[in-house]
Amino acid sequence: MKGLKSKDLIGVPWELAFALRDDGWYLRSGIIYYKPNCMPDPVKDRPTQAHEYVFLLSKNKKYYITMKLLKNRLSVITRQAMLTSAMRV
C-alpha cells in the first residue's frame, strides 16, 4: 500500500470495512471484541493485541436488529470471559 513505512499497521479490518462501504454497504458500527485467551504475539517490539474488530454492515439503509437477543448473547459471552479471566488470577 502506498505511504506505508516498515512496521506500520495496515489496518486490514478497517480497510475491508471501508471497501465494503464504498461498494454500497452501510457501515453501521465498529465493535471491539475482547479476546480473553489471546495468543501472545511472536514479535517483541509491540504489545499483544487482545481484541478483534466486528463490523455491523447492512445492505439497506433500514435494517432490523433484535437488540434484546444480542444483549442476552453478549451478556453470556461477557460472563464467560469474566469467569475465565478470574480463574487465571
NULUMDREN-92327 format. One record per atom (N, C-alpha, C): x, y negated, z; residue in one letter; residue number from 1. Coordinates in nm, 2 decimals. Layout:
N
<atom xx="X" yy="Y" zz="Z" code="a" pos="NUM"/>
...
This chain:
89
<atom xx="0.08" yy="0.12" zz="0.00" code="m" pos="1"/>
<atom xx="0.00" yy="0.00" zz="0.00" code="m" pos="1"/>
<atom xx="0.09" yy="-0.12" zz="0.00" code="m" pos="1"/>
<atom xx="0.04" yy="-0.22" zz="-0.07" code="k" pos="2"/>
<atom xx="0.12" yy="-0.35" zz="-0.08" code="k" pos="2"/>
<atom xx="0.13" yy="-0.42" zz="0.05" code="k" pos="2"/>
<atom xx="0.24" yy="-0.47" zz="0.08" code="g" pos="3"/>
<atom xx="0.26" yy="-0.55" zz="0.20" code="g" pos="3"/>
<atom xx="0.29" yy="-0.48" zz="0.33" code="g" pos="3"/>
<atom xx="0.30" yy="-0.35" zz="0.33" code="l" pos="4"/>
<atom xx="0.33" yy="-0.27" zz="0.45" code="l" pos="4"/>
<atom xx="0.48" yy="-0.26" zz="0.47" code="l" pos="4"/>
<atom xx="0.52" yy="-0.28" zz="0.59" code="k" pos="5"/>
<atom xx="0.66" yy="-0.26" zz="0.63" code="k" pos="5"/>
<atom xx="0.68" yy="-0.12" zz="0.68" code="k" pos="5"/>
<atom xx="0.80" yy="-0.07" zz="0.70" code="s" pos="6"/>
<atom xx="0.83" yy="0.05" zz="0.76" code="s" pos="6"/>
<atom xx="0.77" yy="0.06" zz="0.90" code="s" pos="6"/>
<atom xx="0.70" yy="0.16" zz="0.94" code="k" pos="7"/>
<atom xx="0.64" yy="0.18" zz="1.07" code="k" pos="7"/>
<atom xx="0.52" yy="0.10" zz="1.09" code="k" pos="7"/>
<atom xx="0.46" yy="0.04" zz="0.99" code="d" pos="8"/>
<atom xx="0.33" yy="-0.03" zz="1.01" code="d" pos="8"/>
<atom xx="0.22" yy="0.07" zz="1.01" code="d" pos="8"/>
<atom xx="0.12" yy="0.05" zz="1.09" code="l" pos="9"/>
<atom xx="0.00" yy="0.13" zz="1.08" code="l" pos="9"/>
<atom xx="-0.08" yy="0.09" zz="0.95" code="l" pos="9"/>
<atom xx="-0.13" yy="0.20" zz="0.88" code="i" pos="10"/>
<atom xx="-0.20" yy="0.17" zz="0.76" code="i" pos="10"/>
<atom xx="-0.35" yy="0.14" zz="0.79" code="i" pos="10"/>
<atom xx="-0.40" yy="0.20" zz="0.89" code="g" pos="11"/>
<atom xx="-0.54" yy="0.17" zz="0.93" code="g" pos="11"/>
<atom xx="-0.64" yy="0.25" zz="0.84" code="g" pos="11"/>
<atom xx="-0.61" yy="0.37" zz="0.81" code="v" pos="12"/>
<atom xx="-0.69" yy="0.46" zz="0.72" code="v" pos="12"/>
<atom xx="-0.83" yy="0.46" zz="0.76" code="v" pos="12"/>
<atom xx="-0.87" yy="0.48" zz="0.89" code="p" pos="13"/>
<atom xx="-1.01" yy="0.48" zz="0.91" code="p" pos="13"/>
<atom xx="-1.09" yy="0.36" zz="0.87" code="p" pos="13"/>
<atom xx="-1.03" yy="0.24" zz="0.90" code="w" pos="14"/>
<atom xx="-1.09" yy="0.12" zz="0.87" code="w" pos="14"/>
<atom xx="-1.09" yy="0.09" zz="0.72" code="w" pos="14"/>
<atom xx="-0.98" yy="0.13" zz="0.65" code="e" pos="15"/>
<atom xx="-0.97" yy="0.12" zz="0.51" code="e" pos="15"/>
<atom xx="-1.08" yy="0.20" zz="0.44" code="e" pos="15"/>
<atom xx="-1.11" yy="0.32" zz="0.49" code="l" pos="16"/>
<atom xx="-1.21" yy="0.40" zz="0.44" code="l" pos="16"/>
<atom xx="-1.35" yy="0.34" zz="0.46" code="l" pos="16"/>
<atom xx="-1.37" yy="0.28" zz="0.58" code="a" pos="17"/>
<atom xx="-1.50" yy="0.22" zz="0.61" code="a" pos="17"/>
<atom xx="-1.52" yy="0.10" zz="0.52" code="a" pos="17"/>
<atom xx="-1.42" yy="0.02" zz="0.50" code="f" pos="18"/>
<atom xx="-1.43" yy="-0.10" zz="0.41" code="f" pos="18"/>
<atom xx="-1.45" yy="-0.06" zz="0.27" code="f" pos="18"/>
<atom xx="-1.39" yy="0.05" zz="0.22" code="a" pos="19"/>
<atom xx="-1.41" yy="0.10" zz="0.08" code="a" pos="19"/>
<atom xx="-1.55" yy="0.15" zz="0.07" code="a" pos="19"/>
<atom xx="-1.60" yy="0.22" zz="0.17" code="l" pos="20"/>
<atom xx="-1.74" yy="0.26" zz="0.16" code="l" pos="20"/>
<atom xx="-1.84" yy="0.14" zz="0.16" code="l" pos="20"/>
<atom xx="-1.81" yy="0.04" zz="0.24" code="r" pos="21"/>
<atom xx="-1.89" yy="-0.08" zz="0.24" code="r" pos="21"/>
<atom xx="-1.88" yy="-0.14" zz="0.10" code="r" pos="21"/>
<atom xx="-1.77" yy="-0.15" zz="0.04" code="d" pos="22"/>
<atom xx="-1.75" yy="-0.21" zz="-0.10" code="d" pos="22"/>
<atom xx="-1.83" yy="-0.13" zz="-0.20" code="d" pos="22"/>
<atom xx="-1.85" yy="0.00" zz="-0.17" code="d" pos="23"/>
<atom xx="-1.92" yy="0.09" zz="-0.26" code="d" pos="23"/>
<atom xx="-2.07" yy="0.09" zz="-0.24" code="d" pos="23"/>
<atom xx="-2.12" yy="0.00" zz="-0.15" code="g" pos="24"/>
<atom xx="-2.26" yy="-0.01" zz="-0.14" code="g" pos="24"/>
<atom xx="-2.32" yy="0.03" zz="0.00" code="g" pos="24"/>
<atom xx="-2.24" yy="0.10" zz="0.08" code="w" pos="25"/>
<atom xx="-2.28" yy="0.14" zz="0.21" code="w" pos="25"/>
<atom xx="-2.29" yy="0.02" zz="0.30" code="w" pos="25"/>
<atom xx="-2.37" yy="0.03" zz="0.40" code="y" pos="26"/>
<atom xx="-2.38" yy="-0.07" zz="0.51" code="y" pos="26"/>
<atom xx="-2.30" yy="-0.02" zz="0.63" code="y" pos="26"/>
<atom xx="-2.20" yy="-0.09" zz="0.67" code="l" pos="27"/>
<atom xx="-2.11" yy="-0.06" zz="0.78" code="l" pos="27"/>
<atom xx="-2.18" yy="-0.12" zz="0.90" code="l" pos="27"/>
<atom xx="-2.25" yy="-0.04" zz="0.98" code="r" pos="28"/>
<atom xx="-2.33" yy="-0.09" zz="1.09" code="r" pos="28"/>
<atom xx="-2.26" yy="-0.10" zz="1.23" code="r" pos="28"/>
<atom xx="-2.16" yy="-0.01" zz="1.25" code="s" pos="29"/>
<atom xx="-2.09" yy="-0.01" zz="1.38" code="s" pos="29"/>
<atom xx="-1.96" yy="0.07" zz="1.37" code="s" pos="29"/>
<atom xx="-1.86" yy="0.02" zz="1.44" code="g" pos="30"/>
<atom xx="-1.74" yy="0.10" zz="1.46" code="g" pos="30"/>
<atom xx="-1.73" yy="0.14" zz="1.61" code="g" pos="30"/>
<atom xx="-1.73" yy="0.27" zz="1.63" code="i" pos="31"/>
<atom xx="-1.74" yy="0.32" zz="1.77" code="i" pos="31"/>
<atom xx="-1.61" yy="0.39" zz="1.80" code="i" pos="31"/>
<atom xx="-1.56" yy="0.36" zz="1.92" code="i" pos="32"/>
<atom xx="-1.43" yy="0.43" zz="1.96" code="i" pos="32"/>
<atom xx="-1.47" yy="0.55" zz="2.05" code="i" pos="32"/>
<atom xx="-1.42" yy="0.67" zz="2.00" code="y" pos="33"/>
<atom xx="-1.44" yy="0.79" zz="2.07" code="y" pos="33"/>
<atom xx="-1.31" yy="0.82" zz="2.15" code="y" pos="33"/>
<atom xx="-1.33" yy="0.83" zz="2.28" code="y" pos="34"/>
<atom xx="-1.21" yy="0.86" zz="2.37" code="y" pos="34"/>
<atom xx="-1.19" yy="1.01" zz="2.37" code="y" pos="34"/>
<atom xx="-1.06" yy="1.05" zz="2.34" code="k" pos="35"/>
<atom xx="-1.03" yy="1.20" zz="2.34" code="k" pos="35"/>
<atom xx="-0.96" yy="1.23" zz="2.48" code="k" pos="35"/>
<atom xx="-1.03" yy="1.30" zz="2.57" code="p" pos="36"/>
<atom xx="-0.98" yy="1.33" zz="2.70" code="p" pos="36"/>
<atom xx="-0.86" yy="1.42" zz="2.70" code="p" pos="36"/>
<atom xx="-0.85" yy="1.51" zz="2.60" code="n" pos="37"/>
<atom xx="-0.74" yy="1.61" zz="2.60" code="n" pos="37"/>
<atom xx="-0.66" yy="1.59" zz="2.47" code="n" pos="37"/>
<atom xx="-0.61" yy="1.47" zz="2.44" code="c" pos="38"/>
<atom xx="-0.54" yy="1.45" zz="2.32" code="c" pos="38"/>
<atom xx="-0.40" yy="1.51" zz="2.32" code="c" pos="38"/>
<atom xx="-0.35" yy="1.54" zz="2.21" code="m" pos="39"/>
<atom xx="-0.21" yy="1.60" zz="2.20" code="m" pos="39"/>
<atom xx="-0.11" yy="1.48" zz="2.20" code="m" pos="39"/>
<atom xx="0.00" yy="1.49" zz="2.26" code="p" pos="40"/>
<atom xx="0.10" yy="1.38" zz="2.26" code="p" pos="40"/>
<atom xx="0.15" yy="1.36" zz="2.12" code="p" pos="40"/>
<atom xx="0.18" yy="1.24" zz="2.08" code="d" pos="41"/>
<atom xx="0.24" yy="1.21" zz="1.95" code="d" pos="41"/>
<atom xx="0.38" yy="1.26" zz="1.95" code="d" pos="41"/>
<atom xx="0.43" yy="1.32" zz="1.84" code="p" pos="42"/>
<atom xx="0.56" yy="1.36" zz="1.83" code="p" pos="42"/>
<atom xx="0.66" yy="1.25" zz="1.82" code="p" pos="42"/>
<atom xx="0.62" yy="1.13" zz="1.78" code="v" pos="43"/>
<atom xx="0.71" yy="1.02" zz="1.77" code="v" pos="43"/>
<atom xx="0.73" yy="0.96" zz="1.91" code="v" pos="43"/>
<atom xx="0.84" yy="0.90" zz="1.93" code="k" pos="44"/>
<atom xx="0.88" yy="0.84" zz="2.07" code="k" pos="44"/>
<atom xx="0.88" yy="0.69" zz="2.07" code="k" pos="44"/>
<atom xx="0.84" yy="0.62" zz="1.96" code="d" pos="45"/>
<atom xx="0.85" yy="0.48" zz="1.95" code="d" pos="45"/>
<atom xx="0.72" yy="0.41" zz="1.96" code="d" pos="45"/>
<atom xx="0.61" yy="0.48" zz="2.00" code="r" pos="46"/>
<atom xx="0.48" yy="0.42" zz="2.01" code="r" pos="46"/>
<atom xx="0.40" yy="0.51" zz="2.11" code="r" pos="46"/>
<atom xx="0.30" yy="0.45" zz="2.17" code="p" pos="47"/>
<atom xx="0.21" yy="0.52" zz="2.27" code="p" pos="47"/>
<atom xx="0.13" yy="0.62" zz="2.19" code="p" pos="47"/>
<atom xx="0.09" yy="0.73" zz="2.26" code="t" pos="48"/>
<atom xx="-0.01" yy="0.83" zz="2.21" code="t" pos="48"/>
<atom xx="-0.15" yy="0.76" zz="2.19" code="t" pos="48"/>
<atom xx="-0.21" yy="0.79" zz="2.08" code="q" pos="49"/>
<atom xx="-0.35" yy="0.74" zz="2.06" code="q" pos="49"/>
<atom xx="-0.45" yy="0.84" zz="2.12" code="q" pos="49"/>
<atom xx="-0.52" yy="0.80" zz="2.22" code="a" pos="50"/>
<atom xx="-0.62" yy="0.89" zz="2.28" code="a" pos="50"/>
<atom xx="-0.76" yy="0.85" zz="2.24" code="a" pos="50"/>
<atom xx="-0.78" yy="0.80" zz="2.11" code="h" pos="51"/>
<atom xx="-0.91" yy="0.77" zz="2.06" code="h" pos="51"/>
<atom xx="-0.91" yy="0.80" zz="1.91" code="h" pos="51"/>
<atom xx="-1.04" yy="0.81" zz="1.87" code="e" pos="52"/>
<atom xx="-1.07" yy="0.82" zz="1.72" code="e" pos="52"/>
<atom xx="-1.18" yy="0.72" zz="1.69" code="e" pos="52"/>
<atom xx="-1.19" yy="0.68" zz="1.57" code="y" pos="53"/>
<atom xx="-1.30" yy="0.59" zz="1.53" code="y" pos="53"/>
<atom xx="-1.41" yy="0.67" zz="1.47" code="y" pos="53"/>
<atom xx="-1.53" yy="0.64" zz="1.50" code="v" pos="54"/>
<atom xx="-1.65" yy="0.69" zz="1.44" code="v" pos="54"/>
<atom xx="-1.73" yy="0.58" zz="1.39" code="v" pos="54"/>
<atom xx="-1.77" yy="0.59" zz="1.26" code="f" pos="55"/>
<atom xx="-1.84" yy="0.48" zz="1.20" code="f" pos="55"/>
<atom xx="-1.99" yy="0.51" zz="1.17" code="f" pos="55"/>
<atom xx="-2.07" yy="0.42" zz="1.20" code="l" pos="56"/>
<atom xx="-2.21" yy="0.43" zz="1.17" code="l" pos="56"/>
<atom xx="-2.24" yy="0.36" zz="1.04" code="l" pos="56"/>
<atom xx="-2.27" yy="0.43" zz="0.93" code="l" pos="57"/>
<atom xx="-2.29" yy="0.38" zz="0.80" code="l" pos="57"/>
<atom xx="-2.43" yy="0.41" zz="0.75" code="l" pos="57"/>
<atom xx="-2.49" yy="0.33" zz="0.67" code="s" pos="58"/>
<atom xx="-2.62" yy="0.35" zz="0.62" code="s" pos="58"/>
<atom xx="-2.62" yy="0.32" zz="0.47" code="s" pos="58"/>
<atom xx="-2.70" yy="0.40" zz="0.40" code="k" pos="59"/>
<atom xx="-2.71" yy="0.37" zz="0.26" code="k" pos="59"/>
<atom xx="-2.81" yy="0.26" zz="0.23" code="k" pos="59"/>
<atom xx="-2.90" yy="0.24" zz="0.33" code="n" pos="60"/>
<atom xx="-3.01" yy="0.14" zz="0.31" code="n" pos="60"/>
<atom xx="-3.00" yy="0.03" zz="0.42" code="n" pos="60"/>
<atom xx="-3.05" yy="-0.08" zz="0.39" code="k" pos="61"/>
<atom xx="-3.05" yy="-0.19" zz="0.48" code="k" pos="61"/>
<atom xx="-3.13" yy="-0.16" zz="0.61" code="k" pos="61"/>
<atom xx="-3.24" yy="-0.09" zz="0.59" code="k" pos="62"/>
<atom xx="-3.32" yy="-0.05" zz="0.71" code="k" pos="62"/>
<atom xx="-3.29" yy="0.10" zz="0.73" code="k" pos="62"/>
<atom xx="-3.27" yy="0.14" zz="0.85" code="y" pos="63"/>
<atom xx="-3.25" yy="0.28" zz="0.88" code="y" pos="63"/>
<atom xx="-3.31" yy="0.31" zz="1.02" code="y" pos="63"/>
<atom xx="-3.32" yy="0.44" zz="1.05" code="y" pos="64"/>
<atom xx="-3.38" yy="0.48" zz="1.17" code="y" pos="64"/>
<atom xx="-3.28" yy="0.56" zz="1.25" code="y" pos="64"/>
<atom xx="-3.26" yy="0.52" zz="1.38" code="i" pos="65"/>
<atom xx="-3.17" yy="0.60" zz="1.47" code="i" pos="65"/>
<atom xx="-3.25" yy="0.62" zz="1.60" code="i" pos="65"/>
<atom xx="-3.24" yy="0.74" zz="1.65" code="t" pos="66"/>
<atom xx="-3.30" yy="0.77" zz="1.77" code="t" pos="66"/>
<atom xx="-3.20" yy="0.75" zz="1.89" code="t" pos="66"/>
<atom xx="-3.21" yy="0.63" zz="1.95" code="m" pos="67"/>
<atom xx="-3.12" yy="0.59" zz="2.05" code="m" pos="67"/>
<atom xx="-3.13" yy="0.67" zz="2.17" code="m" pos="67"/>
<atom xx="-3.25" yy="0.71" zz="2.21" code="k" pos="68"/>
<atom xx="-3.27" yy="0.80" zz="2.33" code="k" pos="68"/>
<atom xx="-3.19" yy="0.93" zz="2.31" code="k" pos="68"/>
<atom xx="-3.21" yy="0.99" zz="2.20" code="l" pos="69"/>
<atom xx="-3.14" yy="1.12" zz="2.17" code="l" pos="69"/>
<atom xx="-2.98" yy="1.09" zz="2.17" code="l" pos="69"/>
<atom xx="-2.94" yy="0.99" zz="2.11" code="l" pos="70"/>
<atom xx="-2.80" yy="0.95" zz="2.10" code="l" pos="70"/>
<atom xx="-2.74" yy="0.93" zz="2.24" code="l" pos="70"/>
<atom xx="-2.81" yy="0.85" zz="2.32" code="k" pos="71"/>
<atom xx="-2.77" yy="0.82" zz="2.46" code="k" pos="71"/>
<atom xx="-2.76" yy="0.95" zz="2.54" code="k" pos="71"/>
<atom xx="-2.86" yy="1.03" zz="2.53" code="n" pos="72"/>
<atom xx="-2.86" yy="1.16" zz="2.60" code="n" pos="72"/>
<atom xx="-2.73" yy="1.24" zz="2.57" code="n" pos="72"/>
<atom xx="-2.71" yy="1.25" zz="2.44" code="r" pos="73"/>
<atom xx="-2.59" yy="1.33" zz="2.39" code="r" pos="73"/>
<atom xx="-2.46" yy="1.27" zz="2.44" code="r" pos="73"/>
<atom xx="-2.45" yy="1.14" zz="2.43" code="l" pos="74"/>
<atom xx="-2.33" yy="1.07" zz="2.47" code="l" pos="74"/>
<atom xx="-2.31" yy="1.08" zz="2.62" code="l" pos="74"/>
<atom xx="-2.42" yy="1.08" zz="2.70" code="s" pos="75"/>
<atom xx="-2.40" yy="1.10" zz="2.84" code="s" pos="75"/>
<atom xx="-2.35" yy="1.23" zz="2.88" code="s" pos="75"/>
<atom xx="-2.39" yy="1.34" zz="2.80" code="v" pos="76"/>
<atom xx="-2.34" yy="1.47" zz="2.82" code="v" pos="76"/>
<atom xx="-2.19" yy="1.48" zz="2.79" code="v" pos="76"/>
<atom xx="-2.15" yy="1.42" zz="2.68" code="i" pos="77"/>
<atom xx="-2.01" yy="1.41" zz="2.64" code="i" pos="77"/>
<atom xx="-1.93" yy="1.34" zz="2.74" code="i" pos="77"/>
<atom xx="-1.98" yy="1.22" zz="2.79" code="t" pos="78"/>
<atom xx="-1.91" yy="1.14" zz="2.89" code="t" pos="78"/>
<atom xx="-1.89" yy="1.22" zz="3.02" code="t" pos="78"/>
<atom xx="-2.00" yy="1.28" zz="3.06" code="r" pos="79"/>
<atom xx="-1.98" yy="1.36" zz="3.19" code="r" pos="79"/>
<atom xx="-1.88" yy="1.47" zz="3.17" code="r" pos="79"/>
<atom xx="-1.88" yy="1.54" zz="3.06" code="q" pos="80"/>
<atom xx="-1.78" yy="1.64" zz="3.03" code="q" pos="80"/>
<atom xx="-1.64" yy="1.58" zz="3.04" code="q" pos="80"/>
<atom xx="-1.62" yy="1.47" zz="2.97" code="a" pos="81"/>
<atom xx="-1.49" yy="1.40" zz="2.97" code="a" pos="81"/>
<atom xx="-1.44" yy="1.36" zz="3.11" code="a" pos="81"/>
<atom xx="-1.54" yy="1.31" zz="3.19" code="m" pos="82"/>
<atom xx="-1.50" yy="1.27" zz="3.32" code="m" pos="82"/>
<atom xx="-1.46" yy="1.39" zz="3.41" code="m" pos="82"/>
<atom xx="-1.54" yy="1.49" zz="3.40" code="l" pos="83"/>
<atom xx="-1.50" yy="1.62" zz="3.47" code="l" pos="83"/>
<atom xx="-1.37" yy="1.67" zz="3.43" code="l" pos="83"/>
<atom xx="-1.34" yy="1.67" zz="3.30" code="t" pos="84"/>
<atom xx="-1.22" yy="1.72" zz="3.25" code="t" pos="84"/>
<atom xx="-1.10" yy="1.64" zz="3.30" code="t" pos="84"/>
<atom xx="-1.11" yy="1.50" zz="3.30" code="s" pos="85"/>
<atom xx="-1.00" yy="1.42" zz="3.34" code="s" pos="85"/>
<atom xx="-0.99" yy="1.42" zz="3.49" code="s" pos="85"/>
<atom xx="-1.10" yy="1.44" zz="3.57" code="a" pos="86"/>
<atom xx="-1.09" yy="1.45" zz="3.71" code="a" pos="86"/>
<atom xx="-1.02" yy="1.58" zz="3.75" code="a" pos="86"/>
<atom xx="-1.04" yy="1.68" zz="3.67" code="m" pos="87"/>
<atom xx="-0.97" yy="1.81" zz="3.71" code="m" pos="87"/>
<atom xx="-0.82" yy="1.81" zz="3.68" code="m" pos="87"/>
<atom xx="-0.78" yy="1.71" zz="3.59" code="r" pos="88"/>
<atom xx="-0.63" yy="1.70" zz="3.56" code="r" pos="88"/>
<atom xx="-0.56" yy="1.62" zz="3.67" code="r" pos="88"/>
<atom xx="-0.63" yy="1.55" zz="3.75" code="v" pos="89"/>
<atom xx="-0.56" yy="1.46" zz="3.85" code="v" pos="89"/>
<atom xx="-0.51" yy="1.54" zz="3.97" code="v" pos="89"/>
